[in-house]
Amino acid sequence: MAEIKRFQSSARMSQIVRHGDTVYLAGQVGDGTSVAEQTASCLDKVDALLEQAGSSRKHILQAIIWLTDMSDFAEMNQVWDAWVPEGHPPARACGEARLAADSLKVEVIVTAAVAE
């Protein structure tokens, strides 16, 4: 069985779990007041975590995006579309959900392959 490595862990959760050649990130939220600001901020966090885990946005297999209001879908997609590398779009789902704090508008959850 492949080794499981955990990074940035607390008693509750890990920001990164790497199992074999697969990287799982905890849901990332961003700073700012607008959906665009929060999306850009959380995608910056995704980039940093993927790098720490030996991966990159070109290796994302799946992304799950939660918005507190689906009317923000187009605003989030403007930031997302500029961030995803051309030719490397992951499988993706987006839905509406209540997030952990009222100020949060977007959360991104990523699964990626290790870059080889």
Phi and psi restraints in degrees (value plus and minus 20) as a CYANA .aco file:
   2 ALA   PHI     -87.5   -47.5
   2 ALA   PSI     126.9   166.9
   3 GLU   PHI     -89.0   -49.0
   3 GLU   PSI     124.7   164.7
   4 ILE   PHI    -125.1   -85.1
   4 ILE   PSI     103.3   143.3
   5 LYS   PHI    -135.3   -95.3
   5 LYS   PSI     116.8   156.8
   6 ARG   PHI    -140.1  -100.1
   6 ARG   PSI     117.8   157.8
   7 PHE   PHI    -146.1  -106.1
   7 PHE   PSI     128.0   168.0
   8 GLN   PHI      30.3    70.3
   8 GLN   PSI      37.7    77.7
   9 SER   PHI    -118.6   -78.6
   9 SER   PSI     128.7   168.7
  10 SER   PHI    -148.1  -108.1
  10 SER   PSI    -196.2  -156.2
  11 ALA   PHI     -83.2   -43.2
  11 ALA   PSI     -47.0    -7.0
  12 ARG   PHI    -110.2   -70.2
  12 ARG   PSI     -59.7   -19.7
  13 MET   PHI    -182.2  -142.2
  13 MET   PSI     147.8   187.8
  14 SER   PHI    -135.9   -95.9
  14 SER   PSI     123.2   163.2
  15 GLN   PHI     -93.2   -53.2
  15 GLN   PSI     -50.9   -10.9
  16 ILE   PHI    -155.5  -115.5
  16 ILE   PSI     115.6   155.6
  17 VAL   PHI    -147.3  -107.3
  17 VAL   PSI     106.1   146.1
  18 ARG   PHI    -134.8   -94.8
  18 ARG   PSI     103.3   143.3
  19 HIS   PHI    -145.7  -105.7
  19 HIS   PSI      90.7   130.7
  20 GLY   PHI      40.6    80.6
  20 GLY   PSI    -143.6  -103.6
  21 ASP   PHI    -121.0   -81.0
  21 ASP   PSI      -0.4    39.6
  22 THR   PHI    -140.5  -100.5
  22 THR   PSI     117.8   157.8
  23 VAL   PHI    -136.8   -96.8
  23 VAL   PSI     109.5   149.5
  24 TYR   PHI    -136.1   -96.1
  24 TYR   PSI     107.3   147.3
  25 LEU   PHI    -126.2   -86.2
  25 LEU   PSI     125.1   165.1
  26 ALA   PHI     -86.2   -46.2
  26 ALA   PSI     139.8   179.8
  27 GLY   PHI     -79.0   -39.0
  27 GLY   PSI     114.1   154.1
  28 GLN   PHI    -131.2   -91.2
  28 GLN   PSI     114.0   154.0
  29 VAL   PHI    -139.3   -99.3
  29 VAL   PSI     141.4   181.4
  30 GLY   PHI    -141.4  -101.4
  30 GLY   PSI     154.8   194.8
  31 ASP   PHI    -115.2   -75.2
  31 ASP   PSI     139.8   179.8
  32 GLY   PHI      96.9   136.9
  32 GLY   PSI     155.1   195.1
  33 THR   PHI    -125.9   -85.9
  33 THR   PSI     -49.4    -9.4
  34 SER   PHI    -112.2   -72.2
  34 SER   PSI     141.9   181.9
  35 VAL   PHI     -81.9   -41.9
  35 VAL   PSI     -60.7   -20.7
  36 ALA   PHI     -82.1   -42.1
  36 ALA   PSI     -65.2   -25.2
  37 GLU   PHI     -83.2   -43.2
  37 GLU   PSI     -66.2   -26.2
  38 GLN   PHI     -86.4   -46.4
  38 GLN   PSI     -58.5   -18.5
  39 THR   PHI     -83.5   -43.5
  39 THR   PSI     -68.0   -28.0
  40 ALA   PHI     -80.4   -40.4
  40 ALA   PSI     -62.2   -22.2
  41 SER   PHI     -85.4   -45.4
  41 SER   PSI     -64.7   -24.7
  42 CYS   PHI     -91.0   -51.0
  42 CYS   PSI     -51.4   -11.4
  43 LEU   PHI     -89.4   -49.4
  43 LEU   PSI     -51.9   -11.9
  44 ASP   PHI     -82.0   -42.0
  44 ASP   PSI     -60.4   -20.4
  45 LYS   PHI     -85.5   -45.5
  45 LYS   PSI     -60.3   -20.3
  46 VAL   PHI     -79.6   -39.6
  46 VAL   PSI     -66.3   -26.3
  47 ASP   PHI     -75.2   -35.2
  47 ASP   PSI     -67.8   -27.8
  48 ALA   PHI     -84.5   -44.5
  48 ALA   PSI     -62.4   -22.4
  49 LEU   PHI     -88.1   -48.1
  49 LEU   PSI     -61.4   -21.4
  50 LEU   PHI     -81.4   -41.4
  50 LEU   PSI     -62.1   -22.1
  51 GLU   PHI     -81.2   -41.2
  51 GLU   PSI     -65.1   -25.1
  52 GLN   PHI     -80.0   -40.0
  52 GLN   PSI     -53.9   -13.9
  53 ALA   PHI    -107.1   -67.1
  53 ALA   PSI     -22.2    17.8
  54 GLY   PHI      66.0   106.0
  54 GLY   PSI      10.5    50.5
  55 SER   PHI    -154.8  -114.8
  55 SER   PSI    -190.5  -150.5
  56 SER   PHI    -180.6  -140.6
  56 SER   PSI     152.4   192.4
  57 ARG   PHI     -83.7   -43.7
  57 ARG   PSI     -43.0    -3.0
  58 LYS   PHI     -88.8   -48.8
  58 LYS   PSI     -35.2     4.8
  59 HIS   PHI    -128.1   -88.1
  59 HIS   PSI      -9.1    30.9
  60 ILE   PHI     -88.9   -48.9
  60 ILE   PSI     108.4   148.4
  61 LEU   PHI    -110.6   -70.6
  61 LEU   PSI     -63.1   -23.1
  62 GLN   PHI    -167.2  -127.2
  62 GLN   PSI     122.6   162.6
  63 ALA   PHI    -150.9  -110.9
  63 ALA   PSI     116.5   156.5
  64 ILE   PHI    -138.5   -98.5
  64 ILE   PSI     105.8   145.8
  65 ILE   PHI    -138.9   -98.9
  65 ILE   PSI     109.8   149.8
  66 TRP   PHI    -130.9   -90.9
  66 TRP   PSI     109.6   149.6
  67 LEU   PHI    -135.8   -95.8
  67 LEU   PSI     123.9   163.9
  68 THR   PHI     -95.7   -55.7
  68 THR   PSI     -37.7     2.3
  69 ASP   PHI    -168.6  -128.6
  69 ASP   PSI      96.3   136.3
  70 MET   PHI     -84.2   -44.2
  70 MET   PSI     -32.3     7.7
  71 SER   PHI     -88.7   -48.7
  71 SER   PSI     -31.8     8.2
  72 ASP   PHI    -110.7   -70.7
  72 ASP   PSI     -15.0    25.0
  73 PHE   PHI     -76.0   -36.0
  73 PHE   PSI     -68.3   -28.3
  74 ALA   PHI     -85.4   -45.4
  74 ALA   PSI     -61.1   -21.1
  75 GLU   PHI     -83.4   -43.4
  75 GLU   PSI     -63.1   -23.1
  76 MET   PHI     -83.8   -43.8
  76 MET   PSI     -63.8   -23.8
  77 ASN   PHI     -83.4   -43.4
  77 ASN   PSI     -50.6   -10.6
  78 GLN   PHI     -79.9   -39.9
  78 GLN   PSI     -64.2   -24.2
  79 VAL   PHI     -91.7   -51.7
  79 VAL   PSI     -66.0   -26.0
  80 TRP   PHI     -77.6   -37.6
  80 TRP   PSI     -69.3   -29.3
  81 ASP   PHI     -81.8   -41.8
  81 ASP   PSI     -55.2   -15.2
  82 ALA   PHI     -92.9   -52.9
  82 ALA   PSI     -44.8    -4.8
  83 TRP   PHI    -106.1   -66.1
  83 TRP   PSI     -55.9   -15.9
  84 VAL   PHI     -90.1   -50.1
  84 VAL   PSI     107.0   147.0
  85 PRO   PHI     -84.3   -44.3
  85 PRO   PSI     116.7   156.7
  86 GLU   PHI     -76.2   -36.2
  86 GLU   PSI     112.3   152.3
  87 GLY   PHI      64.5   104.5
  87 GLY   PSI     -18.3    21.7
  88 HIS   PHI    -151.0  -111.0
  88 HIS   PSI      20.8    60.8
  89 PRO   PHI     -92.5   -52.5
  89 PRO   PSI     113.7   153.7
  90 PRO   PHI    -102.9   -62.9
  90 PRO   PSI     148.3   188.3
  91 ALA   PHI     -84.5   -44.5
  91 ALA   PSI     120.4   160.4
  92 ARG   PHI    -166.6  -126.6
  92 ARG   PSI     125.5   165.5
  93 ALA   PHI    -150.8  -110.8
  93 ALA   PSI     129.7   169.7
  94 CYS   PHI    -160.9  -120.9
  94 CYS   PSI     111.7   151.7
  95 GLY   PHI    -163.4  -123.4
  95 GLY   PSI     153.9   193.9
  96 GLU   PHI    -120.5   -80.5
  96 GLU   PSI     114.6   154.6
  97 ALA   PHI    -174.7  -134.7
  97 ALA   PSI     136.0   176.0
  98 ARG   PHI    -100.2   -60.2
  98 ARG   PSI     109.4   149.4
  99 LEU   PHI    -120.0   -80.0
  99 LEU   PSI     156.0   196.0
 100 ALA   PHI     -84.1   -44.1
 100 ALA   PSI     -46.0    -6.0
 101 ALA   PHI    -155.4  -115.4
 101 ALA   PSI     127.4   167.4
 102 ASP   PHI     -81.2   -41.2
 102 ASP   PSI     -46.8    -6.8
 103 SER   PHI     -96.7   -56.7
 103 SER   PSI     -36.0     4.0
 104 LEU   PHI    -101.5   -61.5
 104 LEU   PSI     118.2   158.2
 105 LYS   PHI    -138.7   -98.7
 105 LYS   PSI     -39.2     0.8
 106 VAL   PHI    -169.2  -129.2
 106 VAL   PSI     123.1   163.1
 107 GLU   PHI    -158.0  -118.0
 107 GLU   PSI     117.1   157.1
 108 VAL   PHI    -141.9  -101.9
 108 VAL   PSI     110.4   150.4
 109 ILE   PHI    -138.6   -98.6
 109 ILE   PSI     109.2   149.2
 110 VAL   PHI    -147.3  -107.3
 110 VAL   PSI     119.9   159.9
 111 THR   PHI    -140.8  -100.8
 111 THR   PSI     113.2   153.2
 112 ALA   PHI    -160.4  -120.4
 112 ALA   PSI     141.6   181.6
 113 ALA   PHI    -109.2   -69.2
 113 ALA   PSI     130.0   170.0
 114 VAL   PHI     -89.0   -49.0
 114 VAL   PSI     117.5   157.5
 115 ALA   PHI     -93.6   -53.6
 115 ALA   PSI     109.4   149.4
